[in-house]
């Protein structure tokens, strides 16, 4: 008796491949998104940790002070950048235009926004760090009563350099340089922290934003509640 060999028909193979393709199209984007979100969470935590460690070392080195670059007439954030570079591994210092290059950033899940409209614009003192961070510094004339957090200035950090997505709340984060009180220690606070009137009004972290405030507020949101990003 001749043995009959059983196998799959062409139609069965095609149907199986179709099913696999449909499942992959559903599952793979979710896996990629989860991986990206995990990377963003790691990036903001490292930026916060590195800046917090740096400002502590600066104060030890400077006898409790940070050269925020203020004077009665104007502020010079170059001094603030130089203080941070004295304790961090800066490999290049220049303006925002030359450190960040022609990157166009986006608001959190929103439209394009530009550094040119920010304080000091593209001329703000900036630095490239050996771990891939690009950092931009802005200082105020005083630390008193600024935005509800005694802000002396702020820092923007792109945690993966020129790589995408180039978006606030994903790979670009903002941090206050704050002084606890007139004679207190300097600390780093994420933009959007409690009491922050800059990001608190209108406030928070808003998806679809084309506004610096509601996108900068995503820094604190990602640090404190990353599983519920809008």
C-alpha beads as a LAMMPS data file, in Angstrom:
LAMMPS data file: protein, C-alpha beads

230 atoms
229 bonds

1 atom types
1 bond types

-500.0 500.0 xlo xhi
-500.0 500.0 ylo yhi
-500.0 500.0 zlo zhi

Masses

1 110.0

Atoms # bond

1 1 1 0.000 0.000 0.000
2 1 1 1.375 3.385 -0.964
3 1 1 2.022 5.741 1.977
4 1 1 0.101 8.995 1.785
5 1 1 2.149 11.982 3.014
6 1 1 0.173 14.759 4.621
7 1 1 1.240 18.419 4.527
8 1 1 -0.040 21.963 4.487
9 1 1 -1.712 23.381 1.455
10 1 1 -0.561 26.697 0.023
11 1 1 -3.771 28.302 1.230
12 1 1 -3.168 27.097 4.785
13 1 1 0.386 28.453 4.772
14 1 1 -0.770 31.829 3.469
15 1 1 -3.523 32.053 6.082
16 1 1 -1.035 31.198 8.857
17 1 1 1.394 33.861 7.636
18 1 1 -1.444 36.365 7.459
19 1 1 -2.433 35.636 11.055
20 1 1 1.188 35.947 12.216
21 1 1 1.484 39.260 10.377
22 1 1 -1.671 40.652 11.966
23 1 1 -0.543 39.623 15.452
24 1 1 2.920 41.109 14.864
25 1 1 1.432 44.387 13.663
26 1 1 -0.508 44.622 16.909
27 1 1 2.149 43.431 19.361
28 1 1 5.429 44.819 17.997
29 1 1 4.528 48.554 18.112
30 1 1 3.509 48.124 21.741
31 1 1 6.793 46.451 22.575
32 1 1 8.742 49.210 20.816
33 1 1 6.738 51.917 22.602
34 1 1 7.284 50.277 25.996
35 1 1 11.008 50.022 25.296
36 1 1 11.193 53.681 24.287
37 1 1 9.224 54.795 27.348
38 1 1 11.579 52.812 29.595
39 1 1 14.543 54.584 27.966
40 1 1 12.926 57.992 28.505
41 1 1 12.335 57.136 32.174
42 1 1 15.966 56.124 32.636
43 1 1 17.149 59.275 30.847
44 1 1 15.239 61.745 33.018
45 1 1 16.285 59.962 36.229
46 1 1 19.947 60.056 35.202
47 1 1 19.762 63.742 34.258
48 1 1 18.133 64.611 37.589
49 1 1 20.655 62.527 39.524
50 1 1 23.703 63.891 37.677
51 1 1 22.629 67.535 38.040
52 1 1 21.739 67.047 41.713
53 1 1 25.135 65.484 42.416
54 1 1 26.847 68.266 40.470
55 1 1 25.212 71.122 42.379
56 1 1 26.195 69.502 45.675
57 1 1 29.819 69.230 44.531
58 1 1 29.800 72.829 43.293
59 1 1 28.743 74.083 46.720
60 1 1 31.429 72.031 48.449
61 1 1 34.003 73.447 46.053
62 1 1 32.736 77.039 46.347
63 1 1 32.111 77.183 50.077
64 1 1 28.352 76.838 49.784
65 1 1 27.821 79.086 46.768
66 1 1 26.878 78.564 43.128
67 1 1 27.943 81.162 40.565
68 1 1 24.513 81.669 39.092
69 1 1 25.888 84.603 37.167
70 1 1 23.728 87.380 38.557
71 1 1 24.397 91.048 39.106
72 1 1 22.329 94.132 39.851
73 1 1 21.976 94.881 36.153
74 1 1 22.056 91.572 34.333
75 1 1 22.611 87.836 34.481
76 1 1 25.439 85.898 32.869
77 1 1 24.629 82.178 32.720
78 1 1 28.135 81.460 31.410
79 1 1 29.269 81.415 35.052
80 1 1 26.566 78.873 35.880
81 1 1 27.635 76.650 33.012
82 1 1 31.289 76.917 33.997
83 1 1 30.473 75.907 37.569
84 1 1 28.719 72.777 36.353
85 1 1 31.496 71.984 33.902
86 1 1 34.012 72.233 36.745
87 1 1 32.469 69.102 38.290
88 1 1 30.995 67.400 35.209
89 1 1 32.868 65.990 32.219
90 1 1 32.174 68.695 29.635
91 1 1 33.866 67.936 26.321
92 1 1 32.745 71.130 24.567
93 1 1 31.319 74.487 25.621
94 1 1 29.672 76.986 23.282
95 1 1 26.299 78.568 22.543
96 1 1 23.049 76.661 22.218
97 1 1 23.211 77.130 18.458
98 1 1 26.610 75.448 18.244
99 1 1 26.075 72.725 20.867
100 1 1 22.548 71.661 19.988
101 1 1 22.855 72.486 16.304
102 1 1 19.836 72.924 14.035
103 1 1 17.557 70.644 16.080
104 1 1 13.900 71.642 16.033
105 1 1 12.209 70.349 19.168
106 1 1 8.538 69.565 19.666
107 1 1 6.204 70.165 22.559
108 1 1 5.095 67.012 24.332
109 1 1 3.295 65.039 21.594
110 1 1 2.704 68.382 19.944
111 1 1 4.018 70.867 17.446
112 1 1 7.416 72.436 16.884
113 1 1 8.859 74.933 19.355
114 1 1 12.167 76.752 19.201
115 1 1 14.920 77.697 21.610
116 1 1 15.093 81.030 19.806
117 1 1 11.997 82.191 21.671
118 1 1 13.456 81.282 25.089
119 1 1 15.558 83.408 27.434
120 1 1 18.959 84.068 25.838
121 1 1 17.689 82.259 22.722
122 1 1 20.265 80.373 20.712
123 1 1 23.063 82.291 22.453
124 1 1 22.534 80.659 25.844
125 1 1 25.728 79.064 27.211
126 1 1 25.619 75.319 26.599
127 1 1 27.812 72.253 26.951
128 1 1 28.227 68.744 25.602
129 1 1 28.944 66.095 28.242
130 1 1 30.941 62.927 27.665
131 1 1 27.900 60.764 28.480
132 1 1 26.027 62.192 25.481
133 1 1 24.019 64.871 27.302
134 1 1 23.604 68.307 25.735
135 1 1 22.933 70.934 28.399
136 1 1 21.731 74.539 28.131
137 1 1 21.936 77.087 30.981
138 1 1 19.900 80.191 31.799
139 1 1 20.284 82.372 34.916
140 1 1 18.044 85.005 36.510
141 1 1 19.083 88.218 38.223
142 1 1 18.049 86.872 41.609
143 1 1 16.686 83.708 43.195
144 1 1 13.903 85.386 45.166
145 1 1 10.243 84.554 44.518
146 1 1 10.778 83.287 41.004
147 1 1 7.968 80.990 39.816
148 1 1 7.125 79.867 43.334
149 1 1 10.332 77.836 43.721
150 1 1 12.993 80.552 44.299
151 1 1 14.427 79.756 40.888
152 1 1 17.897 81.142 40.182
153 1 1 17.710 79.885 36.620
154 1 1 16.995 76.734 34.700
155 1 1 18.724 74.005 32.739
156 1 1 17.567 72.054 29.713
157 1 1 19.088 68.612 29.122
158 1 1 18.807 66.566 25.935
159 1 1 19.613 63.119 27.298
160 1 1 20.479 61.465 23.969
161 1 1 22.187 64.250 22.071
162 1 1 21.024 64.821 18.513
163 1 1 19.085 61.547 18.296
164 1 1 15.276 61.661 18.129
165 1 1 12.556 62.093 19.048
166 1 1 13.757 65.592 20.063
167 1 1 10.697 66.222 22.203
168 1 1 10.106 67.813 25.592
169 1 1 9.014 65.151 28.045
170 1 1 10.713 62.365 26.100
171 1 1 14.386 63.192 25.560
172 1 1 14.504 66.914 26.470
173 1 1 13.905 67.874 30.111
174 1 1 13.910 71.083 32.141
175 1 1 15.235 71.598 35.681
176 1 1 15.204 74.583 38.020
177 1 1 18.328 75.715 39.807
178 1 1 16.643 76.701 43.071
179 1 1 17.706 78.130 46.418
180 1 1 15.711 76.903 49.405
181 1 1 15.750 80.340 50.993
182 1 1 17.855 83.491 50.925
183 1 1 20.732 81.880 52.792
184 1 1 19.935 78.257 52.017
185 1 1 21.459 75.561 49.866
186 1 1 21.026 75.339 46.122
187 1 1 19.115 72.370 44.767
188 1 1 17.884 70.997 41.458
189 1 1 14.116 70.714 40.979
190 1 1 12.310 69.268 37.950
191 1 1 10.132 71.727 36.082
192 1 1 6.547 70.948 36.988
193 1 1 7.410 70.297 40.612
194 1 1 4.813 71.105 43.262
195 1 1 4.349 74.861 43.673
196 1 1 5.888 75.622 40.265
197 1 1 3.757 78.474 38.951
198 1 1 5.475 78.512 35.547
199 1 1 4.262 75.049 34.594
200 1 1 1.366 75.060 37.059
201 1 1 -0.517 77.830 35.269
202 1 1 -2.049 76.692 32.947
203 1 1 -0.084 73.782 34.047
204 1 1 1.230 70.302 34.224
205 1 1 2.087 68.023 31.368
206 1 1 -0.201 68.347 28.355
207 1 1 -0.202 66.040 25.346
208 1 1 -0.425 67.874 22.044
209 1 1 1.259 70.953 23.484
210 1 1 2.993 73.653 21.504
211 1 1 3.739 75.570 24.708
212 1 1 7.027 75.446 26.626
213 1 1 5.325 75.599 30.029
214 1 1 2.937 72.693 29.596
215 1 1 5.704 70.637 27.982
216 1 1 8.431 71.509 30.497
217 1 1 6.053 70.331 33.211
218 1 1 6.386 66.816 31.818
219 1 1 9.796 66.544 33.498
220 1 1 8.297 66.212 36.978
221 1 1 5.482 64.027 35.668
222 1 1 7.894 61.530 34.141
223 1 1 9.992 61.463 37.292
224 1 1 7.129 60.971 39.731
225 1 1 4.412 59.202 37.723
226 1 1 5.894 57.749 34.533
227 1 1 3.200 55.104 34.113
228 1 1 0.540 57.764 33.682
229 1 1 2.096 60.100 31.163
230 1 1 -0.658 61.704 29.069

Bonds

1 1 1 2
2 1 2 3
3 1 3 4
4 1 4 5
5 1 5 6
6 1 6 7
7 1 7 8
8 1 8 9
9 1 9 10
10 1 10 11
11 1 11 12
12 1 12 13
13 1 13 14
14 1 14 15
15 1 15 16
16 1 16 17
17 1 17 18
18 1 18 19
19 1 19 20
20 1 20 21
21 1 21 22
22 1 22 23
23 1 23 24
24 1 24 25
25 1 25 26
26 1 26 27
27 1 27 28
28 1 28 29
29 1 29 30
30 1 30 31
31 1 31 32
32 1 32 33
33 1 33 34
34 1 34 35
35 1 35 36
36 1 36 37
37 1 37 38
38 1 38 39
39 1 39 40
40 1 40 41
41 1 41 42
42 1 42 43
43 1 43 44
44 1 44 45
45 1 45 46
46 1 46 47
47 1 47 48
48 1 48 49
49 1 49 50
50 1 50 51
51 1 51 52
52 1 52 53
53 1 53 54
54 1 54 55
55 1 55 56
56 1 56 57
57 1 57 58
58 1 58 59
59 1 59 60
60 1 60 61
61 1 61 62
62 1 62 63
63 1 63 64
64 1 64 65
65 1 65 66
66 1 66 67
67 1 67 68
68 1 68 69
69 1 69 70
70 1 70 71
71 1 71 72
72 1 72 73
73 1 73 74
74 1 74 75
75 1 75 76
76 1 76 77
77 1 77 78
78 1 78 79
79 1 79 80
80 1 80 81
81 1 81 82
82 1 82 83
83 1 83 84
84 1 84 85
85 1 85 86
86 1 86 87
87 1 87 88
88 1 88 89
89 1 89 90
90 1 90 91
91 1 91 92
92 1 92 93
93 1 93 94
94 1 94 95
95 1 95 96
96 1 96 97
97 1 97 98
98 1 98 99
99 1 99 100
100 1 100 101
101 1 101 102
102 1 102 103
103 1 103 104
104 1 104 105
105 1 105 106
106 1 106 107
107 1 107 108
108 1 108 109
109 1 109 110
110 1 110 111
111 1 111 112
112 1 112 113
113 1 113 114
114 1 114 115
115 1 115 116
116 1 116 117
117 1 117 118
118 1 118 119
119 1 119 120
120 1 120 121
121 1 121 122
122 1 122 123
123 1 123 124
124 1 124 125
125 1 125 126
126 1 126 127
127 1 127 128
128 1 128 129
129 1 129 130
130 1 130 131
131 1 131 132
132 1 132 133
133 1 133 134
134 1 134 135
135 1 135 136
136 1 136 137
137 1 137 138
138 1 138 139
139 1 139 140
140 1 140 141
141 1 141 142
142 1 142 143
143 1 143 144
144 1 144 145
145 1 145 146
146 1 146 147
147 1 147 148
148 1 148 149
149 1 149 150
150 1 150 151
151 1 151 152
152 1 152 153
153 1 153 154
154 1 154 155
155 1 155 156
156 1 156 157
157 1 157 158
158 1 158 159
159 1 159 160
160 1 160 161
161 1 161 162
162 1 162 163
163 1 163 164
164 1 164 165
165 1 165 166
166 1 166 167
167 1 167 168
168 1 168 169
169 1 169 170
170 1 170 171
171 1 171 172
172 1 172 173
173 1 173 174
174 1 174 175
175 1 175 176
176 1 176 177
177 1 177 178
178 1 178 179
179 1 179 180
180 1 180 181
181 1 181 182
182 1 182 183
183 1 183 184
184 1 184 185
185 1 185 186
186 1 186 187
187 1 187 188
188 1 188 189
189 1 189 190
190 1 190 191
191 1 191 192
192 1 192 193
193 1 193 194
194 1 194 195
195 1 195 196
196 1 196 197
197 1 197 198
198 1 198 199
199 1 199 200
200 1 200 201
201 1 201 202
202 1 202 203
203 1 203 204
204 1 204 205
205 1 205 206
206 1 206 207
207 1 207 208
208 1 208 209
209 1 209 210
210 1 210 211
211 1 211 212
212 1 212 213
213 1 213 214
214 1 214 215
215 1 215 216
216 1 216 217
217 1 217 218
218 1 218 219
219 1 219 220
220 1 220 221
221 1 221 222
222 1 222 223
223 1 223 224
224 1 224 225
225 1 225 226
226 1 226 227
227 1 227 228
228 1 228 229
229 1 229 230
